[in-house]
Amino acid sequence: MARKKKKEESGGGGCPAWLATYGDMVTLVLCFFVLLYSFSTLDAKKFEEVAASMQTAFNIQAGGATTSSLMSVMAGSMREYQGNAARPTDSDQTHNTNRVLALVQKALKSELNGEEVTVSVNDRGVVIALSEQVLFEEGSAKLRPESLRILYKIGGVIEELPNDISVEGHTDSGIPTRSVYIDNWGLSSARASRVTAYLDESIGIPQSRLRAVGMGASTPIVPNISEKNMKLNRRVDIVILSMHPVR
């Protein structure tokens, strides 16, 4: 009697379920360590973009660790890495500010003998205050020819520094007279823009480092109670901003 051949058991197609789960886990771990390596650049914007992309991808995974827990681990690692990075101290910032102050004072040594040109330091950086009498005719935003020499000296210092520059126009509280500008906002903005344009076009300071701000009469240095005080308030401040404000 012929033996009956045993029917071969037919196996299911594809890989076992446990192998698919294991593969997903290995992929997630690999992505996690790639991300940790990329954090060495300390690029916060890049981290946010990558985190958002990973969140979108991981939300479609079934089961396993939640997206929120994975993002928390990565964010914690990022904060720890940044916390270990060298950060400027109060002493470092003071040293940098004093260096900039010394350079400005040296460049403007012959001009710092009155109230028309002054140099000071505040929490924003080094402030060079130039009075209206130095830069402009009354009510005008056209630079006096004699002002170019001072601006050239200031530009020479700024050119050698990496700091950003804020040029801020100020007026007194009176209404502009003998002027094409109908209010102090327009006059202060035009004056700040004119000085900024000089630093850009004549000195070659990159536009990315410059900003022009019209302050109007909002920030007087003395009360507008006399003609002498009002002259002091009509000014342009060139602020050499601190590189690393200490918080």
C-alpha positions in Angstrom: 0.0 0.0 0.0 1.4 3.3 -1.1 2.2 5.7 1.7 0.3 8.9 1.7 2.5 11.9 1.3 2.1 14.3 4.1 0.8 17.6 3.0 3.4 20.3 3.5 2.2 22.9 5.9 1.9 26.2 4.1 3.6 29.1 5.9 2.2 32.6 6.1 3.7 35.3 3.9 6.0 38.1 5.2 8.1 38.3 8.4 6.9 37.3 11.9 5.1 40.1 13.9 7.8 40.2 16.6 10.4 40.9 13.9 8.5 43.9 12.6 8.2 45.3 16.1 11.9 44.7 16.8 12.8 46.5 13.5 10.7 49.5 14.5 12.4 49.7 17.9 15.9 49.6 16.3 14.9 52.3 13.8 13.6 54.6 16.7 16.8 54.1 18.7 19.0 54.9 15.7 17.0 58.1 15.0 17.3 59.0 18.7 21.1 58.8 18.7 21.4 60.6 15.3 19.4 63.4 16.8 21.6 63.5 19.9 24.6 63.8 17.7 23.1 66.6 15.7 22.5 68.6 18.9 26.2 69.2 19.2 25.7 72.2 16.9 23.5 73.8 19.6 21.2 75.1 16.8 17.9 75.6 18.7 16.0 76.5 15.5 17.2 73.3 13.8 16.2 71.3 16.9 12.7 72.6 16.8 12.4 71.8 13.1 13.7 68.2 13.6 11.5 67.7 16.7 8.4 68.8 14.7 9.3 66.5 11.9 9.9 63.5 14.2 6.7 64.2 16.0 4.7 64.0 12.7 6.4 60.8 11.8 6.1 59.1 15.2 2.5 59.9 15.7 1.6 57.3 13.0 3.4 54.5 14.8 1.1 52.1 16.6 2.0 51.2 20.2 5.4 51.6 21.8 6.7 54.7 23.6 4.6 57.9 23.2 5.8 60.8 21.1 5.6 63.2 24.1 7.9 61.0 26.2 10.4 60.7 23.4 10.4 64.5 22.8 10.8 65.1 26.5 13.9 62.9 26.6 15.4 64.7 23.6 14.6 68.2 24.9 16.1 67.3 28.3 19.3 66.1 26.6 19.4 69.4 24.6 19.1 71.5 27.8 21.7 69.5 29.6 24.2 69.9 26.7 23.5 73.6 26.5 23.9 74.0 30.2 27.4 72.5 30.0 28.4 74.8 27.2 30.6 77.9 28.0 28.5 81.0 28.5 29.6 84.6 29.0 29.8 85.8 32.5 29.3 89.3 34.0 33.0 89.7 34.1 33.4 88.7 30.4 30.7 91.1 29.3 32.2 94.0 31.4 35.6 93.3 29.8 34.1 93.4 26.3 32.1 96.6 27.0 35.1 98.3 28.5 37.2 97.4 25.5 34.6 98.9 23.1 34.4 102.0 25.3 38.1 102.5 25.3 38.2 102.2 21.5 35.5 104.8 21.0 37.0 107.2 23.5 40.4 107.0 21.8 38.8 107.6 18.4 36.8 110.6 19.6 39.4 112.0 22.0 39.4 115.5 20.4 35.5 115.7 20.3 34.8 114.6 23.9 35.3 118.1 25.4 31.7 119.3 25.7 28.1 118.3 25.7 27.7 118.0 21.9 29.4 114.6 21.7 29.3 112.2 24.7 30.0 108.5 25.3 28.4 106.5 28.0 27.6 102.8 29.0 24.3 101.3 29.9 22.9 97.7 30.0 22.5 97.7 26.2 26.1 98.6 25.4 28.1 101.7 24.5 26.1 104.8 23.6 27.6 107.6 21.5 25.3 110.6 21.7 25.6 113.2 18.9 23.7 116.5 19.3 21.6 118.1 16.6 24.2 120.9 16.4 26.9 118.4 15.4 24.9 116.6 12.7 22.0 118.6 11.3 20.5 122.0 10.7 17.4 122.7 12.7 14.4 120.7 11.5 16.5 119.0 8.8 17.7 115.4 8.2 20.5 116.4 5.9 24.0 115.8 7.4 26.2 118.9 7.9 29.5 118.5 5.9 31.5 118.9 9.1 29.6 116.0 10.7 31.1 113.5 8.3 34.5 113.6 9.9 33.0 112.5 13.3 30.9 109.8 11.7 33.9 108.6 9.7 35.8 108.1 13.0 32.9 106.3 14.6 32.5 104.1 11.5 36.1 103.2 11.7 35.7 101.8 15.2 32.4 100.0 14.3 33.9 98.5 11.2 36.5 96.6 13.3 33.8 95.2 15.8 31.3 92.3 15.3 28.6 94.1 17.3 25.2 95.1 16.0 24.5 98.8 15.8 21.3 100.7 16.7 21.0 104.2 15.4 18.3 106.1 17.3 17.0 109.5 16.5 15.6 111.7 19.3 13.9 115.1 19.4 12.6 117.5 22.0 8.9 117.7 22.9 8.2 120.8 20.7 6.5 120.7 17.2 9.2 120.8 14.4 9.5 124.3 12.9 11.0 125.2 9.6 10.9 121.6 8.7 9.3 119.4 6.0 8.5 116.9 8.7 5.1 117.4 10.4 5.9 115.7 13.6 8.8 114.5 15.8 8.4 110.8 14.7 9.1 111.6 11.1 12.0 113.9 11.9 13.7 111.5 14.3 13.2 108.5 12.0 14.6 110.5 9.0 17.7 111.5 11.0 18.3 108.0 12.2 17.9 106.6 8.7 20.4 109.3 7.3 23.1 108.3 9.8 22.5 104.6 9.2 22.7 105.1 5.4 26.1 106.8 5.9 27.5 103.9 7.9 26.2 101.5 5.3 27.1 103.4 2.1 30.3 105.3 3.1 31.8 103.0 5.7 30.6 99.7 4.4 29.0 98.4 7.6 26.8 95.4 6.6 23.1 96.2 6.6 22.5 93.1 8.6 24.3 94.7 11.6 22.4 98.0 11.3 19.0 99.3 12.4 17.5 102.8 12.4 14.9 103.7 15.0 12.9 107.0 15.3 12.3 107.6 19.0 10.6 111.0 18.7 10.4 112.8 22.1 9.8 109.6 24.0 13.2 109.3 25.7 14.6 112.7 26.8 17.9 112.7 28.7 16.8 115.8 30.6 13.4 117.4 31.1 12.2 119.6 28.3 11.9 122.7 30.5 14.4 125.0 28.9 16.0 125.7 25.5 19.3 124.4 26.7 17.7 121.1 27.8 15.8 120.8 24.6 19.0 121.2 22.6 20.5 118.3 24.5 17.5 116.1 23.8 17.7 116.7 20.0 20.3 114.1 19.2 21.2 110.9 17.5 22.4 108.0 19.6 24.7 105.4 18.0 24.4 102.3 20.3 27.1 99.6 19.9 25.0 96.8 21.3 26.5 94.2 23.7 27.4 90.9 22.1 26.2 88.7 24.9 23.7 90.4 27.3 24.1 88.6 30.7 20.7 87.6 32.1 
